[in-house]
Amino acid sequence: MALIAIAAILVAYPAIWLLVSSSWPITTTLRHIASAPNCEFARLVGLAPARRGEPGYWKHHDRDGDGIACEPWPSRRGAASPRFPLNNG
């Protein structure tokens, strides 16, 4: 039983420290943590797209390294224009 209590403390302490030490409000910090797995979660909690330094920004979500995470990308289906436009004349 003591081992479980020690494990709980070891898990809870870093989480509490992160919440208390964050410069963002607690709810924003929780949303930031929730957005970590992928951009779908970031969009779900309303933090995408996010710029570097903002809540919701995670380096692994910034595909092109421009400082904007989870930015919208054009769909691949029909998004590209033809290389050579048709000349009807």
A tleap script that builds the chain and sets N, CA, C and O, in Angstrom:
source leaprc.protein.ff14SB
mol = sequence {
  NMET ALA LEU ILE ALA ILE ALA ALA ILE LEU
  VAL ALA TYR PRO ALA ILE TRP LEU LEU VAL
  SER SER SER TRP PRO ILE THR THR THR LEU
  ARG HIE ILE ALA SER ALA PRO ASN CYS GLU
  PHE ALA ARG LEU VAL GLY LEU ALA PRO ALA
  ARG ARG GLY GLU PRO GLY TYR TRP LYS HIE
  HIE ASP ARG ASP GLY ASP GLY ILE ALA CYS
  GLU PRO TRP PRO SER ARG ARG GLY ALA ALA
  SER PRO ARG PHE PRO LEU ASN ASN CGLY
}
set mol.1.N position { 0.820 -1.191 0.000 }
set mol.1.CA position { 0.000 0.000 0.000 }
set mol.1.C position { 0.868 1.260 0.000 }
set mol.1.O position { 0.544 2.241 -0.669 }
set mol.2.N position { 1.955 1.229 0.741 }
set mol.2.CA position { 2.855 2.383 0.786 }
set mol.2.C position { 3.501 2.618 -0.571 }
set mol.2.O position { 3.759 3.759 -0.956 }
set mol.3.N position { 3.760 1.538 -1.290 }
set mol.3.CA position { 4.358 1.658 -2.615 }
set mol.3.C position { 3.425 2.390 -3.579 }
set mol.3.O position { 3.881 3.191 -4.396 }
set mol.4.N position { 2.139 2.122 -3.489 }
set mol.4.CA position { 1.155 2.803 -4.338 }
set mol.4.C position { 1.098 4.285 -3.993 }
set mol.4.O position { 1.009 5.126 -4.888 }
set mol.5.N position { 1.148 4.612 -2.711 }
set mol.5.CA position { 1.123 6.016 -2.281 }
set mol.5.C position { 2.359 6.755 -2.793 }
set mol.5.O position { 2.259 7.895 -3.246 }
set mol.6.N position { 3.506 6.116 -2.723 }
set mol.6.CA position { 4.738 6.738 -3.206 }
set mol.6.C position { 4.663 6.958 -4.719 }
set mol.6.O position { 5.067 8.010 -5.215 }
set mol.7.N position { 4.150 5.973 -5.447 }
set mol.7.CA position { 4.013 6.101 -6.898 }
set mol.7.C position { 3.045 7.232 -7.249 }
set mol.7.O position { 3.289 7.989 -8.188 }
set mol.8.N position { 1.957 7.347 -6.503 }
set mol.8.CA position { 0.981 8.416 -6.751 }
set mol.8.C position { 1.612 9.787 -6.519 }
set mol.8.O position { 1.365 10.721 -7.282 }
set mol.9.N position { 2.409 9.907 -5.491 }
set mol.9.CA position { 3.079 11.179 -5.198 }
set mol.9.C position { 4.078 11.518 -6.303 }
set mol.9.O position { 4.177 12.670 -6.725 }
set mol.10.N position { 4.817 10.510 -6.767 }
set mol.10.CA position { 5.803 10.741 -7.823 }
set mol.10.C position { 5.152 11.163 -9.135 }
set mol.10.O position { 5.761 11.886 -9.924 }
set mol.11.N position { 3.940 10.726 -9.371 }
set mol.11.CA position { 3.227 11.111 -10.588 }
set mol.11.C position { 2.547 12.468 -10.401 }
set mol.11.O position { 2.587 13.311 -11.296 }
set mol.12.N position { 1.932 12.676 -9.255 }
set mol.12.CA position { 1.164 13.903 -9.017 }
set mol.12.C position { 2.048 15.130 -8.848 }
set mol.12.O position { 1.685 16.210 -9.314 }
set mol.13.N position { 3.185 14.996 -8.203 }
set mol.13.CA position { 4.033 16.158 -7.920 }
set mol.13.C position { 4.461 16.893 -9.189 }
set mol.13.O position { 4.311 18.114 -9.241 }
set mol.14.N position { 4.985 16.219 -10.214 }
set mol.14.CA position { 5.370 16.969 -11.429 }
set mol.14.C position { 4.172 17.627 -12.107 }
set mol.14.O position { 4.296 18.735 -12.629 }
set mol.15.N position { 3.023 16.971 -12.109 }
set mol.15.CA position { 1.838 17.558 -12.734 }
set mol.15.C position { 1.395 18.809 -11.992 }
set mol.15.O position { 1.064 19.818 -12.616 }
set mol.16.N position { 1.387 18.752 -10.685 }
set mol.16.CA position { 1.004 19.915 -9.882 }
set mol.16.C position { 2.029 21.030 -10.055 }
set mol.16.O position { 1.658 22.198 -10.176 }
set mol.17.N position { 3.304 20.685 -10.067 }
set mol.17.CA position { 4.354 21.685 -10.258 }
set mol.17.C position { 4.184 22.389 -11.601 }
set mol.17.O position { 4.332 23.608 -11.689 }
set mol.18.N position { 3.871 21.619 -12.651 }
set mol.18.CA position { 3.674 22.201 -13.977 }
set mol.18.C position { 2.505 23.179 -13.966 }
set mol.18.O position { 2.601 24.266 -14.536 }
set mol.19.N position { 1.411 22.804 -13.327 }
set mol.19.CA position { 0.243 23.684 -13.276 }
set mol.19.C position { 0.527 24.961 -12.500 }
set mol.19.O position { 0.112 26.042 -12.915 }
set mol.20.N position { 1.223 24.848 -11.387 }
set mol.20.CA position { 1.493 26.003 -10.533 }
set mol.20.C position { 2.550 26.918 -11.144 }
set mol.20.O position { 2.460 28.137 -10.999 }
set mol.21.N position { 3.538 26.362 -11.816 }
set mol.21.CA position { 4.641 27.170 -12.344 }
set mol.21.C position { 4.347 27.793 -13.702 }
set mol.21.O position { 5.106 28.645 -14.164 }
set mol.22.N position { 3.270 27.388 -14.344 }
set mol.22.CA position { 2.949 27.914 -15.661 }
set mol.22.C position { 2.534 29.382 -15.581 }
set mol.22.O position { 1.898 29.800 -14.614 }
set mol.23.N position { 2.893 30.152 -16.591 }
set mol.23.CA position { 2.495 31.561 -16.635 }
set mol.23.C position { 1.067 31.722 -17.160 }
set mol.23.O position { 0.488 32.804 -17.067 }
set mol.24.N position { 0.504 30.650 -17.708 }
set mol.24.CA position { -0.864 30.677 -18.209 }
set mol.24.C position { -1.838 30.303 -17.097 }
set mol.24.O position { -1.445 29.659 -16.124 }
set mol.25.N position { -3.092 30.695 -17.226 }
set mol.25.CA position { -4.093 30.242 -16.258 }
set mol.25.C position { -4.182 28.708 -16.253 }
set mol.25.O position { -3.825 28.060 -17.236 }
set mol.26.N position { -4.652 28.145 -15.161 }
set mol.26.CA position { -4.692 26.683 -15.016 }
set mol.26.C position { -5.489 26.025 -16.138 }
set mol.26.O position { -5.065 25.000 -16.674 }
set mol.27.N position { -6.636 26.597 -16.500 }
set mol.27.CA position { -7.438 25.973 -17.561 }
set mol.27.C position { -6.700 25.986 -18.893 }
set mol.27.O position { -6.786 25.026 -19.658 }
set mol.28.N position { -5.974 27.066 -19.178 }
set mol.28.CA position { -5.194 27.140 -20.417 }
set mol.28.C position { -4.056 26.126 -20.392 }
set mol.28.O position { -3.772 25.485 -21.404 }
set mol.29.N position { -3.405 25.979 -19.242 }
set mol.29.CA position { -2.324 24.999 -19.105 }
set mol.29.C position { -2.856 23.590 -19.323 }
set mol.29.O position { -2.209 22.785 -19.992 }
set mol.30.N position { -4.015 23.282 -18.773 }
set mol.30.CA position { -4.617 21.954 -18.972 }
set mol.30.C position { -4.958 21.729 -20.437 }
set mol.30.O position { -4.754 20.631 -20.953 }
set mol.31.N position { -5.475 22.751 -21.118 }
set mol.31.CA position { -5.772 22.620 -22.546 }
set mol.31.C position { -4.482 22.429 -23.341 }
set mol.31.O position { -4.451 21.657 -24.299 }
set mol.32.N position { -3.404 23.138 -22.942 }
set mol.32.CA position { -2.108 22.997 -23.612 }
set mol.32.C position { -1.597 21.558 -23.479 }
set mol.32.O position { -1.135 20.967 -24.455 }
set mol.33.N position { -1.683 21.003 -22.275 }
set mol.33.CA position { -1.248 19.621 -22.053 }
set mol.33.C position { -2.105 18.664 -22.874 }
set mol.33.O position { -1.590 17.706 -23.450 }
set mol.34.N position { -3.415 18.922 -22.928 }
set mol.34.CA position { -4.324 18.050 -23.685 }
set mol.34.C position { -4.037 18.100 -25.181 }
set mol.34.O position { -4.345 17.148 -25.897 }
set mol.35.N position { -3.452 19.198 -25.664 }
set mol.35.CA position { -3.179 19.324 -27.100 }
set mol.35.C position { -1.888 18.634 -27.529 }
set mol.35.O position { -1.565 18.617 -28.717 }
set mol.36.N position { -1.149 18.068 -26.584 }
set mol.36.CA position { 0.156 17.486 -26.894 }
set mol.36.C position { 0.136 16.303 -27.867 }
set mol.36.O position { 1.028 16.217 -28.711 }
set mol.37.N position { -0.836 15.389 -27.791 }
set mol.37.CA position { -0.725 14.203 -28.650 }
set mol.37.C position { -0.694 14.489 -30.150 }
set mol.37.O position { 0.138 13.927 -30.863 }
set mol.38.N position { -1.582 15.350 -30.637 }
set mol.38.CA position { -1.619 15.622 -32.071 }
set mol.38.C position { -2.470 16.856 -32.352 }
set mol.38.O position { -3.099 17.401 -31.445 }
set mol.39.N position { -2.487 17.288 -33.588 }
set mol.39.CA position { -3.216 18.496 -33.962 }
set mol.39.C position { -4.721 18.333 -33.821 }
set mol.39.O position { -5.428 19.311 -33.579 }
set mol.40.N position { -5.213 17.130 -33.967 }
set mol.40.CA position { -6.647 16.912 -33.790 }
set mol.40.C position { -7.072 17.281 -32.370 }
set mol.40.O position { -8.105 17.921 -32.177 }
set mol.41.N position { -6.280 16.880 -31.380 }
set mol.41.CA position { -6.577 17.249 -29.998 }
set mol.41.C position { -6.422 18.756 -29.802 }
set mol.41.O position { -7.220 19.373 -29.096 }
set mol.42.N position { -5.406 19.352 -30.419 }
set mol.42.CA position { -5.208 20.797 -30.294 }
set mol.42.C position { -6.404 21.558 -30.847 }
set mol.42.O position { -6.838 22.547 -30.256 }
set mol.43.N position { -6.935 21.105 -31.971 }
set mol.43.CA position { -8.128 21.737 -32.531 }
set mol.43.C position { -9.338 21.498 -31.637 }
set mol.43.O position { -10.168 22.390 -31.460 }
set mol.44.N position { -9.440 20.310 -31.080 }
set mol.44.CA position { -10.563 19.951 -30.212 }
set mol.44.C position { -10.644 20.871 -28.996 }
set mol.44.O position { -11.741 21.251 -28.586 }
set mol.45.N position { -9.504 21.232 -28.414 }
set mol.45.CA position { -9.503 22.103 -27.233 }
set mol.45.C position { -9.377 23.583 -27.609 }
set mol.45.O position { -9.270 24.438 -26.729 }
set mol.46.N position { -9.389 23.886 -28.896 }
set mol.46.CA position { -9.396 25.270 -29.354 }
set mol.46.C position { -8.060 25.981 -29.340 }
set mol.46.O position { -8.016 27.207 -29.232 }
set mol.47.N position { -6.971 25.238 -29.448 }
set mol.47.CA position { -5.648 25.861 -29.401 }
set mol.47.C position { -4.864 25.723 -30.700 }
set mol.47.O position { -3.641 25.864 -30.699 }
set mol.48.N position { -5.534 25.454 -31.782 }
set mol.48.CA position { -4.808 25.308 -33.043 }
set mol.48.C position { -5.422 26.231 -34.082 }
set mol.48.O position { -6.641 26.400 -34.095 }
set mol.49.N position { -4.638 26.821 -34.934 }
set mol.49.CA position { -3.180 26.802 -34.965 }
set mol.49.C position { -2.595 27.657 -33.847 }
set mol.49.O position { -3.266 28.540 -33.313 }
set mol.50.N position { -1.348 27.389 -33.502 }
set mol.50.CA position { -0.672 28.116 -32.424 }
set mol.50.C position { 0.728 28.514 -32.866 }
set mol.50.O position { 1.423 27.751 -33.538 }
set mol.51.N position { 1.122 29.697 -32.486 }
set mol.51.CA position { 2.474 30.177 -32.784 }
set mol.51.C position { 3.419 29.800 -31.653 }
set mol.51.O position { 2.989 29.563 -30.524 }
set mol.52.N position { 4.701 29.748 -31.964 }
set mol.52.CA position { 5.726 29.411 -30.968 }
set mol.52.C position { 5.578 30.322 -29.748 }
set mol.52.O position { 5.505 31.543 -29.884 }
set mol.53.N position { 5.534 29.718 -28.556 }
set mol.53.CA position { 5.384 30.464 -27.313 }
set mol.53.C position { 3.949 30.577 -26.825 }
set mol.53.O position { 3.708 30.961 -25.680 }
set mol.54.N position { 2.997 30.246 -27.686 }
set mol.54.CA position { 1.592 30.291 -27.302 }
set mol.54.C position { 1.151 28.933 -26.776 }
set mol.54.O position { 1.765 27.913 -27.091 }
set mol.55.N position { 0.083 28.914 -25.971 }
set mol.55.CA position { -0.454 27.619 -25.557 }
set mol.55.C position { -0.931 26.846 -26.785 }
set mol.55.O position { -1.531 27.416 -27.696 }
set mol.56.N position { -0.663 25.572 -26.798 }
set mol.56.CA position { -1.038 24.732 -27.928 }
set mol.56.C position { 0.097 24.487 -28.904 }
set mol.56.O position { -0.008 23.609 -29.760 }
set mol.57.N position { 1.195 25.256 -28.792 }
set mol.57.CA position { 2.327 25.046 -29.697 }
set mol.57.C position { 3.201 23.920 -29.157 }
set mol.57.O position { 3.675 23.970 -28.022 }
set mol.58.N position { 3.398 22.927 -29.975 }
set mol.58.CA position { 4.337 21.842 -29.696 }
set mol.58.C position { 5.200 21.702 -30.934 }
set mol.58.O position { 4.696 21.673 -32.056 }
set mol.59.N position { 6.499 21.615 -30.723 }
set mol.59.CA position { 7.443 21.544 -31.848 }
set mol.59.C position { 7.118 20.380 -32.786 }
set mol.59.O position { 7.278 20.500 -34.001 }
set mol.60.N position { 6.666 19.264 -32.233 }
set mol.60.CA position { 6.375 18.117 -33.091 }
set mol.60.C position { 5.099 18.313 -33.923 }
set mol.60.O position { 4.798 17.483 -34.780 }
set mol.61.N position { 4.349 19.390 -33.686 }
set mol.61.CA position { 3.176 19.703 -34.511 }
set mol.61.C position { 3.501 20.711 -35.610 }
set mol.61.O position { 2.652 21.007 -36.450 }
set mol.62.N position { 4.710 21.232 -35.609 }
set mol.62.CA position { 5.125 22.237 -36.584 }
set mol.62.C position { 5.848 21.533 -37.726 }
set mol.62.O position { 7.071 21.390 -37.701 }
set mol.63.N position { 5.087 21.094 -38.728 }
set mol.63.CA position { 5.645 20.260 -39.795 }
set mol.63.C position { 6.720 20.946 -40.622 }
set mol.63.O position { 7.697 20.310 -41.017 }
set mol.64.N position { 6.551 22.234 -40.887 }
set mol.64.CA position { 7.523 22.903 -41.754 }
set mol.64.C position { 8.497 23.797 -40.994 }
set mol.64.O position { 9.320 24.471 -41.614 }
set mol.65.N position { 8.421 23.817 -39.659 }
set mol.65.CA position { 9.379 24.555 -38.850 }
set mol.65.C position { 9.273 26.066 -38.938 }
set mol.65.O position { 10.241 26.770 -38.653 }
set mol.66.N position { 8.101 26.581 -39.332 }
set mol.66.CA position { 7.952 28.034 -39.477 }
set mol.66.C position { 7.435 28.728 -38.222 }
set mol.66.O position { 7.161 29.927 -38.248 }
set mol.67.N position { 7.299 27.984 -37.119 }
set mol.67.CA position { 6.844 28.590 -35.873 }
set mol.67.C position { 5.343 28.582 -35.699 }
set mol.67.O position { 4.829 29.169 -34.746 }
set mol.68.N position { 4.628 27.928 -36.598 }
set mol.68.CA position { 3.174 27.810 -36.485 }
set mol.68.C position { 2.833 26.323 -36.476 }
set mol.68.O position { 3.095 25.607 -37.442 }
set mol.69.N position { 2.246 25.872 -35.373 }
set mol.69.CA position { 1.880 24.466 -35.236 }
set mol.69.C position { 0.431 24.263 -35.643 }
set mol.69.O position { -0.418 25.127 -35.430 }
set mol.70.N position { 0.170 23.126 -36.223 }
set mol.70.CA position { -1.193 22.714 -36.618 }
set mol.70.C position { -1.840 23.699 -37.576 }
set mol.70.O position { -3.052 23.912 -37.539 }
set mol.71.N position { -1.020 24.302 -38.439 }
set mol.71.CA position { -1.599 25.221 -39.408 }
set mol.71.C position { -2.373 24.442 -40.457 }
set mol.71.O position { -2.017 23.308 -40.777 }
set mol.72.N position { -3.426 25.038 -40.992 }
set mol.72.CA position { -4.213 24.320 -42.006 }
set mol.72.C position { -3.410 24.120 -43.285 }
set mol.72.O position { -2.687 25.011 -43.730 }
set mol.73.N position { -3.547 22.965 -43.850 }
set mol.73.CA position { -2.884 22.642 -45.114 }
set mol.73.C position { -3.968 22.362 -46.134 }
set mol.73.O position { -5.007 21.796 -45.791 }
set mol.74.N position { -3.747 22.746 -47.376 }
set mol.74.CA position { -4.765 22.439 -48.388 }
set mol.74.C position { -4.910 20.932 -48.566 }
set mol.74.O position { -3.935 20.185 -48.476 }
set mol.75.N position { -6.127 20.504 -48.817 }
set mol.75.CA position { -6.320 19.067 -49.036 }
set mol.75.C position { -5.632 18.662 -50.325 }
set mol.75.O position { -5.455 19.482 -51.226 }
set mol.76.N position { -5.253 17.428 -50.410 }
set mol.76.CA position { -4.529 16.954 -51.592 }
set mol.76.C position { -5.467 16.702 -52.764 }
set mol.76.O position { -5.039 16.685 -53.918 }
set mol.77.N position { -6.733 16.509 -52.467 }
set mol.77.CA position { -7.699 16.212 -53.533 }
set mol.77.C position { -8.116 17.494 -54.250 }
set mol.77.O position { -8.873 18.294 -53.699 }
set mol.78.N position { -7.642 17.687 -55.434 }
set mol.78.CA position { -8.064 18.805 -56.258 }
set mol.78.C position { -7.544 20.166 -55.826 }
set mol.78.O position { -7.984 21.184 -56.362 }
set mol.79.N position { -6.626 20.216 -54.878 }
set mol.79.CA position { -6.154 21.503 -54.383 }
set mol.79.C position { -5.143 22.141 -55.339 }
set mol.79.O position { -5.047 23.366 -55.415 }
set mol.80.N position { -4.402 21.327 -56.055 }
set mol.80.CA position { -3.367 21.862 -56.936 }
set mol.80.C position { -3.976 22.318 -58.235 }
set mol.80.O position { -4.870 21.669 -58.777 }
set mol.81.N position { -3.498 23.421 -58.727 }
set mol.81.CA position { -3.955 23.905 -60.025 }
set mol.81.C position { -3.127 23.203 -61.103 }
set mol.81.O position { -2.005 22.773 -60.834 }
set mol.82.N position { -3.652 23.086 -62.285 }
set mol.82.CA position { -2.887 22.440 -63.347 }
set mol.82.C position { -1.630 23.237 -63.694 }
set mol.82.O position { -1.624 24.466 -63.628 }
set mol.83.N position { -0.581 22.529 -64.059 }
set mol.83.CA position { 0.676 23.200 -64.392 }
set mol.83.C position { 0.538 24.036 -65.660 }
set mol.83.O position { 1.068 25.143 -65.753 }
set mol.84.N position { -0.168 23.497 -66.611 }
set mol.84.CA position { -0.314 24.178 -67.882 }
set mol.84.C position { -1.795 24.432 -68.107 }
set mol.84.O position { -2.537 23.500 -68.414 }
set mol.85.N position { -2.240 25.674 -67.960 }
set mol.85.CA position { -3.662 25.932 -68.177 }
set mol.85.C position { -4.038 25.687 -69.637 }
set mol.85.O position { -3.246 25.884 -70.559 }
set mol.86.N position { -5.253 25.259 -69.796 }
set mol.86.CA position { -5.739 25.015 -71.156 }
set mol.86.C position { -5.867 26.335 -71.907 }
set mol.86.O position { -6.346 27.334 -71.370 }
set mol.87.N position { -5.434 26.313 -73.141 }
set mol.87.CA position { -5.542 27.516 -73.971 }
set mol.87.C position { -6.610 27.256 -75.014 }
set mol.87.O position { -6.414 26.480 -75.949 }
set mol.88.N position { -7.743 27.919 -74.839 }
set mol.88.CA position { -8.859 27.706 -75.757 }
set mol.88.C position { -8.860 28.721 -76.889 }
set mol.88.O position { -9.933 29.125 -77.340 }
set mol.89.N position { -7.770 29.118 -77.332 }
set mol.89.CA position { -7.835 30.131 -78.378 }
set mol.89.C position { -6.767 30.079 -79.334 }
set mol.89.O position { -6.726 30.889 -80.260 }
savepdb mol mol.pdb
quit
